[in-house]
Amino acid sequence: MSLQVKGLSFHYKRGPQVLDDISLELQPGKLSALIGQNGSGKTTVLKCINGILNPSSGTMEFGGQSLSSMSLKERARLMSYVPQSIPSSMQFRVFDVVLMGRRPYLQWGVSQKDRSKVFSVLDQMGLEDLCFRPYDELSGGQKQKVLIARALVQEPSILMMDEPTSNLDLRHQLDVLELLKKIAAEKGISVLLSAHDLNLVMNFADRLEMLKNGHICHSGAVEEVLSSDNIRDVFDVETHVGQHKGTSFVLLNRTAQ
């Protein structure tokens, strides 16, 4: 089942319009990316979909059911969210932080099934050696991966992430995006993330939503949308988009005049 967002708008009380008539569809098994300049509305889109912010207007439906009609537990089982900001301190072990993602499923306590799922995701993320380390002792990149693991153990149908690779080095950026792409395809999860790195987006995303001043101005398959003309329109820079040995790339030339 897909998530359909239609006519989504948002503005803060007595504030300017932040989002205006946003419409998009998240397909199962696909990775979609939101890109745009700082302040274009990427994070606000994510927060409106996951319920942190209440849209001014518009509809959001999953499988024909309105998200607004779902209970908090139903919504938590449907979608998980990894924010951009990383908690600097949580006085828990890595295992316990990831276990928090099982909260929507807990009944009278933590079951063996819950523990098994935590260990499985930690192994997938390459975090098994950190399982019983204090979260506070980890590097920024390790903390980021732990929070992604917490979102995955929630077993969502929709996984949303705000710049999930911002605290990772290049090797771990590739590892995480390859894993997310694989999990999305194998488990039929819809992944929506915001990003700034156009080269990563070009090589891992299936679909692209380009935002400018709260509007989606270009939308579609990555290979169709991520063109030099569209990049100039959204980012006001000149680029060259090409391929080398099957790998797509974006090269920055200069600021558009």
N, C-alpha and C positions, 0 to 999 in steps of 0.2 A: 504494500500500500504506500501511497505517496502523501507527502505533506503539501497542501496547496495554500499559498498565501495570496490574498487578493485585496488590492486597494488599501494596503497598510499605510497608515499615516500616524505621526506622533509629534507632539509638541509639549514642552514643559509648561506648567501653569504660568501664565503671563510671560511666556517666553516665545521665541521664534519657532517656526516650523522646522523640525529636524529631519523628518521623513515625510515624503509626499507620494502617495499612490504607488507603493512598492508591491509588485506582484512577482511571485516566483514559485517554482515547484521543485521539491526535493524528491528525486527518484531513488527507490531502494537499490542498494549496491553501487551507488554513484557518489563521487566526491565532488562537491561544488565549492567554489571559492568566491568570496566577496573581496573586491579590490577597489581602491580609491585613495585619494589623498587623506591625510589626517583631517578629521572633522567632517568627512563626507557622509557618515552615518552607519558605518559597518558594525560597530559595537552595538549601536542602538537597535539595529535590525535583529541581532542575536538576542538581545535582552527582551525585546518585544515578543519574539517567538517563544522564548523559554519562560516567560511570565514574570520576569523581574520588573519590567515596565508594562504599563497598560496602554495599548494603542489608543489613539484618539478616534480612529475609525478603521474599518477593514475587517476581513474575516480570515481565520486560520483553521483549516480542517485537516484531519488525518483519517483517511479511510471513510470520509463522509461525516465524521463526528467533529463537532466544534471543540477546539481546545478549551474554550471558555466554559464548556459544560463539564469538563473533567475535574475530578477531585485532585487535590495536591498529590496524593499517592499515585493515582492513575497517570498524572502528568510526569511524575518522577520515574515511573516505570517506562514511560514512552521515550523520554529524552534526557540526556545528560549534557552538562555544560562545563567547559574548562575556561575560566576567565583568563585575561591576559596577566593580571597582577598575581604574583605568587606569594602566599602567606610566608613571611620570613621566619615565623616561629610557630610550631605546633608541637607540644610536648608529648608526642606519641612515637611509637615505632612505625617504620614504613608499613609493615603489615597492617597495623591498626588504622593508619590513614587510608589505605586502599580499602579496607573492610568497611569504612564509612559509606562506600558506594553501594553496599548491600542493604542499606537502611530501608528502602522501599519494600523489601521482601521479608524483613525480619518479623517474626511472630512473637514467640516467648523468649527468644534468645538467639544466639548465633549457632547455626547448624553446621554439621560436617560439610554439607553441600556448599554453604557460604564460604567456609575456609578453603575448600578445594578450588572454588572459583577464583579466590584471591591468589592462591599459589599458582594457578594456571596462567592468570594474566601477568603476574610478576615474572613468570618464566618467559612469556611472549615478549615482554618489554625488556628483557635482559636485566631485570632487577632482582633476580633470585638471591644474589649474594648480599644484597642490601636489606633483605627481608626484615631482619630484627635489629637493624641500625636505627638510632634515633633520627627522626626526620630533620631535626635542627642541625645535625652534623653534615648534612648533604650539601653539595654544591648547588648553585642555581639551576643548572641543567638537569641534575638528578632530581631535584624537587619538581621540576616541570614534568618529567617523565612519570613521577609518582602520581601527580594529579591527573595525568592522562590515563594511567592505569586505574585510578579510582573511578574515572568516568566510564571506562570500558567494562569494569566489573559490575556496573549497574545494568548491564545487558540492555542498552537502549535500542530502540528502532531508529532514533535520530540522535546523532552525536554532533554537538556544536562546540567549536573552539575558537577563541579569540587570539589570533597570532600564536598558535601552539608551538612554533619553532623559534620564537624570539629569544629564548635563553639557551638555545642549544648550539653547539659547534656544528660545523658543516657535516661531519660524519654522522652525528646523531640526528641532524635535520633530515638527512636522506633516510636513515634507518626508521625514524618515526613515520615519515610520510609513506614509505614503502609498506610498513606494517598497517597503517590506517587504510591504505588502498586495498591491501590484501584482505583485511578484516571486513571492509565494506562489501567487497565482492563475494567473499565466502559466506557471510552471515546476512547479507541483504540489508545492511545498515545504510541509512542516508547520512552522509557526512557533510556538514557545512562549516567552513572555516573562513576567517578573515586573514588576509595576508598582505605583505608588502613586496615580497620577493617574487618578481614576475617570472624568473627562470624556474623556480620551484613550482609555481602555479602552472606554468606551461607544460611541465613534464609529469605532473601528478594529478592535476584536476581534470575531471571530465567536462565540467560545465563552469561557466564564468558569469558572474554578475558584476558589471562595472558601475560603481556609484560615483555621482558627482552632485554635490549640493543637495543631498537627500533624495535624489532620483536615481533609478536604474536607467542609465542611458544606452548601455550596450549589454546584450544578454544572449547566451547561446553556447554552443560547443566551443571549447577553448581554441581550437585551430581556426575557427571561423571568426571569433571575436577579438582575439589578442593580436591586433594588427598595429602597424606603425601609426596609421591614421587615428585609430581609437585611443591608443596610448597618448598621442599628442592631445587629443580632445580632453582626456581625463586628467593627465598629469602635467600637461604643458611642457613636454620634453620631446626632443627628436631621438628616435631610436631606429635600429635596424633589427628586423625580426628574420631569423633564418634557421637553417638546420646544418648540422655537421655530423656525419656518420650516424644518422638516425636520431640525433638528439637535438631538440629545438632550443633556441636561445634568443635572448633579447640583449642587444648591445646599446648602451647609452651613447648618444652623440653629443648633444648640447641642449641647453634650454631653448625652447621654441621662441622665436621672435614674433 
